[in-house]
Amino acid sequence: MMKKVFAGVLLGTMIAGSSLVMAEGKKAMISPELLSFNVTHDGEKVEVMRNQNPENKVSELYNTTYRGMPQAMNPFAPHEVETLGEREFTAYMIEAEEDENIMIVDTRTEGWHFRLTIPGSVNYPFTLMKEKDDMEDAMDDFGVAVEGENYDFSAAKMLVMFCNGYWCGQTPAMGRALLAAGYPEEKMKYYRGGMQAWTSLGLTVVGEAAE
């Protein structure tokens, strides 16, 4: 009996040890060829990668499921704004480091942005769209020439926008306002998963609530 117990303990130890080695040896990749990349956030370089600790937990800001109704895949219809997954979104993040005509835009209000956000993003809250002057100030930063009551979108930048998650209406609200003003739909991208999807994958975050 003692031999059987010892053998069971030994086998259990071997299995546990093997699992630990596998966990330590396996990398959590962003895509098949991409483990990490660098972006600039507030003038500092930040390495973006998935947390490699198998025990890592989702941020408390996004670990509940009691949220609003999920957004449609294209909440901008009848306009065709492309919806992005993480691999497409991170590709734009990398490209934005070299191309000033691509902006990673956090459309949430300032409090959300400073608590936790995606590195490399700039904050233009959707609430800016409520006042014409604020909207035009934002559009000036987006490369739109404001000429009296007319807007010239010929040099409009690519806006890759996100908010809190699948259920969050902040990016849809901002996108619809921009489209109504004439912003080209092909110059807008929507990362629908937003912060909830980003944190669920253990991807790097910055802000006051970042660990």
TACORHU-V349960 format. One record per residue. N is the residue number from 1. RES is the residue in one letter. PSI is psi in whole degrees, 0 to 359 (none if undefined). NEAR is the number of other C-alpha atoms within 12 Angstrom. Layout:
BEGIN
n=N res=RES psi=PSI near=NEAR
n=N res=RES psi=PSI near=NEAR
END
This chain:
BEGIN
n=1 res=M psi=316 near=7
n=2 res=M psi=321 near=8
n=3 res=K psi=321 near=10
n=4 res=K psi=319 near=10
n=5 res=V psi=314 near=11
n=6 res=F psi=318 near=12
n=7 res=A psi=321 near=13
n=8 res=G psi=317 near=14
n=9 res=V psi=317 near=14
n=10 res=L psi=316 near=14
n=11 res=L psi=318 near=15
n=12 res=G psi=319 near=14
n=13 res=T psi=319 near=14
n=14 res=M psi=318 near=14
n=15 res=I psi=315 near=14
n=16 res=A psi=316 near=14
n=17 res=G psi=319 near=14
n=18 res=S psi=318 near=14
n=19 res=S psi=321 near=15
n=20 res=L psi=318 near=16
n=21 res=V psi=318 near=14
n=22 res=M psi=318 near=14
n=23 res=A psi=320 near=16
n=24 res=E psi=329 near=15
n=25 res=G psi=337 near=13
n=26 res=K psi=131 near=15
n=27 res=K psi=140 near=21
n=28 res=A psi=105 near=24
n=29 res=M psi=155 near=21
n=30 res=I psi=318 near=27
n=31 res=S psi=172 near=19
n=32 res=P psi=328 near=10
n=33 res=E psi=5 near=11
n=34 res=L psi=112 near=18
n=35 res=L psi=319 near=22
n=36 res=S psi=167 near=26
n=37 res=F psi=164 near=27
n=38 res=N psi=141 near=24
n=39 res=V psi=165 near=30
n=40 res=T psi=129 near=24
n=41 res=H psi=121 near=25
n=42 res=D psi=41 near=17
n=43 res=G psi=2 near=12
n=44 res=E psi=147 near=12
n=45 res=K psi=134 near=15
n=46 res=V psi=130 near=25
n=47 res=E psi=125 near=23
n=48 res=V psi=125 near=31
n=49 res=M psi=171 near=30
n=50 res=R psi=139 near=29
n=51 res=N psi=126 near=28
n=52 res=Q psi=0 near=23
n=53 res=N psi=117 near=19
n=54 res=P psi=342 near=20
n=55 res=E psi=1 near=11
n=56 res=N psi=141 near=18
n=57 res=K psi=156 near=19
n=58 res=V psi=144 near=27
n=59 res=S psi=141 near=28
n=60 res=E psi=337 near=18
n=61 res=L psi=338 near=25
n=62 res=Y psi=24 near=29
n=63 res=N psi=9 near=20
n=64 res=T psi=156 near=13
n=65 res=T psi=357 near=16
n=66 res=Y psi=89 near=10
n=67 res=R psi=182 near=17
n=68 res=G psi=181 near=14
n=69 res=M psi=135 near=12
n=70 res=P psi=142 near=19
n=71 res=Q psi=154 near=27
n=72 res=A psi=159 near=20
n=73 res=M psi=325 near=21
n=74 res=N psi=87 near=26
n=75 res=P psi=5 near=29
n=76 res=F psi=3 near=29
n=77 res=A psi=142 near=18
n=78 res=P psi=2 near=11
n=79 res=H psi=145 near=23
n=80 res=E psi=86 near=20
n=81 res=V psi=125 near=32
n=82 res=E psi=134 near=27
n=83 res=T psi=133 near=32
n=84 res=L psi=149 near=25
n=85 res=G psi=182 near=27
n=86 res=E psi=320 near=32
n=87 res=R psi=321 near=26
n=88 res=E psi=320 near=21
n=89 res=F psi=314 near=35
n=90 res=T psi=329 near=35
n=91 res=A psi=320 near=26
n=92 res=Y psi=323 near=33
n=93 res=M psi=315 near=39
n=94 res=I psi=316 near=28
n=95 res=E psi=325 near=23
n=96 res=A psi=336 near=28
n=97 res=E psi=334 near=25
n=98 res=E psi=344 near=16
n=99 res=D psi=108 near=14
n=100 res=E psi=352 near=20
n=101 res=N psi=5 near=24
n=102 res=I psi=128 near=31
n=103 res=M psi=131 near=35
n=104 res=I psi=111 near=41
n=105 res=V psi=120 near=41
n=106 res=D psi=111 near=40
n=107 res=T psi=5 near=42
n=108 res=R psi=165 near=35
n=109 res=T psi=160 near=28
n=110 res=E psi=320 near=20
n=111 res=G psi=316 near=17
n=112 res=W psi=315 near=26
n=113 res=H psi=314 near=32
n=114 res=F psi=338 near=23
n=115 res=R psi=314 near=22
n=116 res=L psi=130 near=34
n=117 res=T psi=177 near=41
n=118 res=I psi=130 near=47
n=119 res=P psi=141 near=39
n=120 res=G psi=354 near=39
n=121 res=S psi=156 near=41
n=122 res=V psi=146 near=33
n=123 res=N psi=115 near=34
n=124 res=Y psi=92 near=36
n=125 res=P psi=144 near=33
n=126 res=F psi=338 near=32
n=127 res=T psi=342 near=27
n=128 res=L psi=338 near=27
n=129 res=M psi=352 near=29
n=130 res=K psi=333 near=17
n=131 res=E psi=133 near=14
n=132 res=K psi=316 near=18
n=133 res=D psi=318 near=16
n=134 res=D psi=318 near=17
n=135 res=M psi=318 near=28
n=136 res=E psi=327 near=29
n=137 res=D psi=317 near=18
n=138 res=A psi=315 near=31
n=139 res=M psi=328 near=33
n=140 res=D psi=317 near=21
n=141 res=D psi=332 near=26
n=142 res=F psi=6 near=34
n=143 res=G psi=10 near=26
n=144 res=V psi=130 near=29
n=145 res=A psi=120 near=22
n=146 res=V psi=116 near=25
n=147 res=E psi=87 near=12
n=148 res=G psi=241 near=10
n=149 res=E psi=2 near=11
n=150 res=N psi=151 near=13
n=151 res=Y psi=134 near=24
n=152 res=D psi=112 near=22
n=153 res=F psi=12 near=26
n=154 res=S psi=332 near=17
n=155 res=A psi=21 near=21
n=156 res=A psi=139 near=29
n=157 res=K psi=160 near=32
n=158 res=M psi=120 near=34
n=159 res=L psi=116 near=44
n=160 res=V psi=102 near=46
n=161 res=M psi=150 near=48
n=162 res=F psi=164 near=49
n=163 res=C psi=222 near=43
n=164 res=N psi=333 near=39
n=165 res=G psi=189 near=38
n=166 res=Y psi=329 near=33
n=167 res=W psi=351 near=28
n=168 res=C psi=135 near=32
n=169 res=G psi=7 near=34
n=170 res=Q psi=315 near=35
n=171 res=T psi=314 near=47
n=172 res=P psi=320 near=42
n=173 res=A psi=316 near=27
n=174 res=M psi=317 near=39
n=175 res=G psi=317 near=45
n=176 res=R psi=322 near=29
n=177 res=A psi=318 near=26
n=178 res=L psi=318 near=36
n=179 res=L psi=321 near=28
n=180 res=A psi=330 near=19
n=181 res=A psi=350 near=23
n=182 res=G psi=5 near=23
n=183 res=Y psi=135 near=35
n=184 res=P psi=128 near=30
n=185 res=E psi=330 near=30
n=186 res=E psi=350 near=22
n=187 res=K psi=16 near=30
n=188 res=M psi=137 near=38
n=189 res=K psi=149 near=38
n=190 res=Y psi=110 near=47
n=191 res=Y psi=93 near=46
n=192 res=R psi=324 near=39
n=193 res=G psi=329 near=33
n=194 res=G psi=210 near=44
n=195 res=M psi=327 near=42
n=196 res=Q psi=317 near=33
n=197 res=A psi=319 near=33
n=198 res=W psi=311 near=39
n=199 res=T psi=329 near=32
n=200 res=S psi=337 near=27
n=201 res=L psi=3 near=31
n=202 res=G psi=24 near=31
n=203 res=L psi=152 near=38
n=204 res=T psi=136 near=36
n=205 res=V psi=161 near=36
n=206 res=V psi=158 near=31
n=207 res=G psi=178 near=23
n=208 res=E psi=329 near=14
n=209 res=A psi=3 near=18
n=210 res=A psi=141 near=21
n=211 res=E psi=none near=17
END
